[in-house]
Amino acid sequence: MKFHYTNLETCHEATGVVVVIDVIRAFTNAAFAFSRGAKETYPVSGVDEALQFKAETPNSLACGEVGGLPPEGFDFGNSPTQTNLLDLNGKIIVQRTGAGTQGIVRSVNATTMLAASLVVANATAMYIRKLASADVTFVITGETFSGGEEDFACAEYLEALLKGQQPNPAPFIERVIRSRDALMHLDPNLPAFPRTDLDHCSNIDAFDFVMLVTKENVRHVMRAVNS
């Protein structure tokens, strides 16, 4: 199995199995939404698109961020700390973020697409193994914003698992905590970016499902699938 790395600028070139990674915080938050009962998540690129989807879709909620904060009209933001307190049983979620959901909508040539973060790492690796693909491409969504160390850490952890290794999680968790994108969560004067989000984002294998992304009726849809 060969491994390739790309970002938001070049992910449109990726083919085959594509793993879109956003550790802080989109695809950690999405996993927590599924754990709270969400039925499915529709990743989109724009705020207006998200609000239109919400207006047209019964039993739906809009989540995500612009600049880390939920836009007006969104039901909740991008914080797994907040999401972990919600009752989302049976809800349909439309998610817009600056990095993670952009990676999904831009990876237009993927044959199989997975959204990933550390909380679903082992399940994701198990699912990919079953595909028996010759190549896997990791989309490091944070790299486009001069960061993304936490996404690189997740990708390299997944690569190690797929090579049959048993990596020590501690150095990968440390890379998340020390990443540029973690800095706001270490500032007590920024309550919208709680420190506990980093605990959630670095909770390796918190869930035993994968987040499979398919395209239906011109829209991407993400569902939690047992690995």
C-alpha positions as CSV (number, residue, x, y, z in Angstrom):
1,M,0.0,0.0,0.0
2,K,1.4,3.4,-1.0
3,F,0.6,6.6,0.9
4,H,0.2,10.1,-0.5
5,Y,-0.3,13.4,1.2
6,T,-2.1,16.4,-0.2
7,N,-3.9,19.6,1.0
8,L,-6.9,21.7,0.1
9,E,-5.1,23.2,-2.8
10,T,-4.4,19.9,-4.5
11,C,-6.9,17.4,-3.2
12,H,-8.9,17.6,-6.3
13,E,-6.2,15.6,-8.0
14,A,-6.5,12.7,-5.5
15,T,-8.1,9.5,-6.7
16,G,-9.0,6.1,-5.2
17,V,-9.2,6.0,-1.4
18,V,-9.1,9.5,0.0
19,V,-9.0,10.2,3.8
20,V,-9.9,13.8,4.6
21,I,-8.5,14.8,8.0
22,D,-9.5,17.6,10.3
23,V,-8.6,16.9,14.0
24,I,-9.1,20.4,15.4
25,R,-12.0,20.3,15.1
26,A,-14.5,19.5,12.3
27,F,-14.2,15.7,12.1
28,T,-13.8,15.3,15.8
29,N,-17.0,17.3,16.2
30,A,-18.7,15.3,13.5
31,A,-17.8,12.1,15.3
32,F,-19.2,13.4,18.6
33,A,-22.4,14.4,16.7
34,F,-22.8,10.8,15.6
35,S,-22.2,9.6,19.1
36,R,-25.0,11.9,20.3
37,G,-27.4,10.2,17.8
38,A,-27.1,12.3,14.6
39,K,-28.5,10.3,11.6
40,E,-26.3,11.8,8.9
41,T,-24.2,14.9,8.2
42,Y,-24.1,16.9,5.0
43,P,-20.7,18.7,4.6
44,V,-21.0,21.9,2.5
45,S,-18.6,24.7,1.6
46,G,-20.6,27.8,2.3
47,V,-22.7,29.4,5.1
48,D,-25.5,30.3,2.8
49,E,-25.6,26.8,1.4
50,A,-25.8,25.4,5.0
51,L,-28.6,27.8,6.0
52,Q,-30.6,27.0,2.8
53,F,-30.2,23.3,3.5
54,K,-31.5,23.7,7.0
55,A,-34.5,25.8,5.8
56,E,-35.4,23.1,3.2
57,T,-34.7,20.0,5.3
58,P,-37.0,18.9,8.2
59,N,-35.4,17.8,11.4
60,S,-32.1,19.4,10.4
61,L,-29.6,21.5,12.3
62,A,-26.7,23.6,11.1
63,C,-23.3,23.4,12.7
64,G,-19.8,24.6,12.1
65,E,-17.8,27.7,12.0
66,V,-16.3,30.7,10.2
67,G,-13.1,31.8,11.9
68,G,-13.8,29.2,14.6
69,L,-17.1,30.7,15.6
70,P,-20.6,29.6,14.6
71,P,-22.2,32.0,12.1
72,E,-25.6,33.6,12.7
73,G,-28.4,31.1,12.1
74,F,-26.3,28.0,13.0
75,D,-27.6,25.9,15.8
76,F,-24.2,25.0,17.3
77,G,-20.6,25.5,16.5
78,N,-17.5,23.3,16.0
79,S,-16.8,22.5,19.6
80,P,-17.0,18.8,20.6
81,T,-17.2,19.9,24.2
82,Q,-20.5,21.6,23.3
83,T,-21.7,18.9,21.0
84,N,-21.1,16.2,23.6
85,L,-23.9,17.8,25.7
86,L,-26.5,17.8,22.9
87,D,-29.4,15.4,22.2
88,L,-29.1,14.9,18.4
89,N,-31.0,11.7,18.2
90,G,-32.3,11.3,14.6
91,K,-31.2,14.7,13.6
92,I,-29.8,15.6,10.2
93,I,-26.8,17.8,10.4
94,V,-25.4,20.2,7.8
95,Q,-21.8,21.1,8.6
96,R,-19.8,24.0,7.2
97,T,-16.2,24.6,8.4
98,G,-13.2,26.4,7.0
99,A,-11.0,23.3,6.5
100,G,-12.6,19.9,7.0
101,T,-15.8,20.2,4.9
102,Q,-13.8,22.1,2.2
103,G,-11.6,19.0,1.9
104,I,-14.6,16.9,1.3
105,V,-16.2,19.0,-1.4
106,R,-12.9,19.6,-3.2
107,S,-11.9,16.0,-3.3
108,V,-13.9,15.5,-6.5
109,N,-12.0,12.5,-7.9
110,A,-12.1,10.2,-4.9
111,T,-13.6,6.8,-5.4
112,T,-14.0,6.1,-1.7
113,M,-13.9,8.9,0.8
114,L,-13.6,8.9,4.6
115,A,-13.6,11.8,7.0
116,A,-11.2,11.1,9.8
117,S,-9.7,12.4,13.1
118,L,-7.9,10.6,15.9
119,V,-11.2,9.7,17.7
120,V,-11.9,7.2,14.9
121,A,-8.3,6.3,13.9
122,N,-8.3,2.5,14.5
123,A,-11.7,2.0,13.0
124,T,-10.7,4.0,9.9
125,A,-7.5,1.9,9.5
126,M,-9.5,-1.3,9.8
127,Y,-12.0,-0.1,7.2
128,I,-9.2,0.9,4.8
129,R,-7.5,-2.5,5.2
130,K,-10.7,-4.3,4.1
131,L,-10.7,-2.2,0.9
132,A,-7.4,-3.7,-0.1
133,S,-6.5,-0.6,-2.0
134,A,-3.0,-0.1,-3.5
135,D,-3.0,3.6,-2.7
136,V,-4.4,5.9,0.1
137,T,-4.3,9.7,0.0
138,F,-4.5,11.7,3.1
139,V,-5.9,15.3,2.8
140,I,-4.2,17.5,5.4
141,T,-6.8,20.2,5.5
142,G,-5.0,22.4,8.1
143,E,-1.9,22.7,6.0
144,T,-3.5,25.3,3.7
145,F,-3.7,27.7,6.7
146,S,0.0,27.3,7.7
147,G,-0.8,24.8,10.4
148,G,-2.2,21.3,10.2
149,E,0.4,19.6,12.4
150,E,-2.4,17.8,14.2
151,D,-3.7,16.6,10.8
152,F,-0.2,15.4,9.8
153,A,0.0,13.6,13.2
154,C,-3.3,11.8,12.5
155,A,-2.3,10.8,9.0
156,E,1.0,9.5,10.1
157,Y,-0.7,7.6,13.0
158,L,-3.1,6.0,10.4
159,E,-0.2,5.2,8.1
160,A,1.6,3.4,10.9
161,L,-1.5,1.4,11.7
162,L,-2.0,0.5,8.1
163,K,1.6,-0.7,7.9
164,G,0.8,-3.2,10.7
165,Q,2.6,-1.2,13.4
166,Q,1.4,-0.5,17.0
167,P,2.4,3.1,17.4
168,N,2.6,4.6,20.9
169,P,-0.2,7.2,20.9
170,A,1.6,9.6,23.3
171,P,3.8,11.4,20.7
172,F,0.9,11.9,18.4
173,I,-1.3,13.3,21.1
174,E,1.6,15.7,22.1
175,R,1.7,16.9,18.5
176,V,-2.0,17.8,18.7
177,I,-1.6,19.7,22.0
178,R,1.5,21.6,20.7
179,S,0.0,22.4,17.3
180,R,-0.6,26.0,16.1
181,D,-4.3,25.3,16.0
182,A,-4.3,24.3,19.6
183,L,-3.1,27.7,20.9
184,M,-6.5,29.3,21.1
185,H,-7.7,26.5,23.3
186,L,-4.9,27.2,25.8
187,D,-6.0,30.8,26.2
188,P,-8.5,31.1,29.1
189,N,-9.7,34.4,27.7
190,L,-11.2,32.6,24.7
191,P,-14.2,30.7,26.0
192,A,-15.4,29.7,22.5
193,F,-12.3,27.6,22.3
194,P,-12.4,25.5,25.5
195,R,-9.3,23.5,26.6
196,T,-11.5,20.5,26.9
197,D,-11.9,20.5,23.1
198,L,-8.2,19.4,22.9
199,D,-8.9,16.5,25.3
200,H,-11.7,15.4,23.0
201,C,-9.6,15.9,19.8
202,S,-6.7,13.8,21.2
203,N,-8.9,11.0,22.6
204,I,-7.6,8.3,20.2
205,D,-10.2,5.6,19.3
206,A,-13.0,7.1,21.3
207,F,-15.4,5.6,18.8
208,D,-15.5,2.4,16.8
209,F,-17.2,3.7,13.7
210,V,-15.8,5.2,10.5
211,M,-17.3,8.3,8.8
212,L,-18.0,7.3,5.2
213,V,-18.7,10.0,2.7
214,T,-20.8,9.3,-0.4
215,K,-22.4,11.5,-2.9
216,E,-26.2,11.3,-3.3
217,N,-28.3,13.7,-5.5
218,V,-25.3,16.0,-6.0
219,R,-24.7,16.4,-2.3
220,H,-22.1,14.8,-0.1
221,V,-23.4,12.9,2.9
222,M,-21.4,11.5,5.8
223,R,-22.6,8.5,7.8
224,A,-21.2,6.6,10.8
225,V,-20.5,3.0,9.6
226,N,-19.2,0.2,11.7
227,S,-15.7,-0.8,10.6
